[in-house]
Amino acid sequence: MLLYVLGLTLCVSLFMSPHTSDAASSMSTLELGNGVTYYGETKNGKPHGYGTMTWGKSKTYKGNWVAGKRSGYGVYKAVTSDKDRVTDLKYDGFWKNDKKDGKGELEIREISYEATMLENRIQNGTFAKDQWISGYDVRHGEYDPPYYFAYKDSNLSLKILGGAENILDGLKVGYFFSFTYQKGKVYKDVGVGDEFSQKQFSSFIKSVEKEIKPHINQFEKLAQKL
């Protein structure tokens, strides 16, 4: 009986060992030049698996890699400066071939060198090849009106400019800067200075209220983060 158990254990270990060694990735530190450093799992001398890369003190990515490129879930943070502003960027979501791709949230905050807020922005939804393609886009800046709200998917496009509180009630009474709605052949675009009947517009808002209310609620929620 003992010989049988030992023989079975040996067979299992011989069967499992090649697969285990193939699946395992080594933990390494890579110095890639120009202040770029990586620590994490590697394969064939490249980031592969889970690890963190830093570009000097200004940029970091912590997450998944495939053959040296950001792929899978990860968080990227960057602080950069321009001639008149400092930009603080964070993307929390999915990647493919070193580009934002899949579900995620991008936050961008821009301030002047005098510490004045220029623009804060959140894009939440789906990205493809580094571009936001659907979901929510909310911006707050030093401009008039102070807030920009957008939502889009394969069926609906909605944009509102104005304030960040009681948006739906404001639409019903005419307290907004501009409103754009498009779904199929239905298109409504009204802005400050346009000639339109507030009564008819209020009726239209009530006709689509059930559909747009969840998106407006999300607009107001995201605006609180800005």
PyMOL commands that set and color helices and strands:
alter all, ss='L'
color gray80, all
select helices_A, chain A and resi 2-23+167-173+198-223
alter helices_A, ss='H'
color red, helices_A
select strands_A, chain A and resi 26-33+36-43+46-55+59-66+69-81+85-96+99-112+117-128+131-141+147-152+156-162+178-183+186-191
alter strands_A, ss='S'
color yellow, strands_A
deselect
rebuild
show_as cartoon
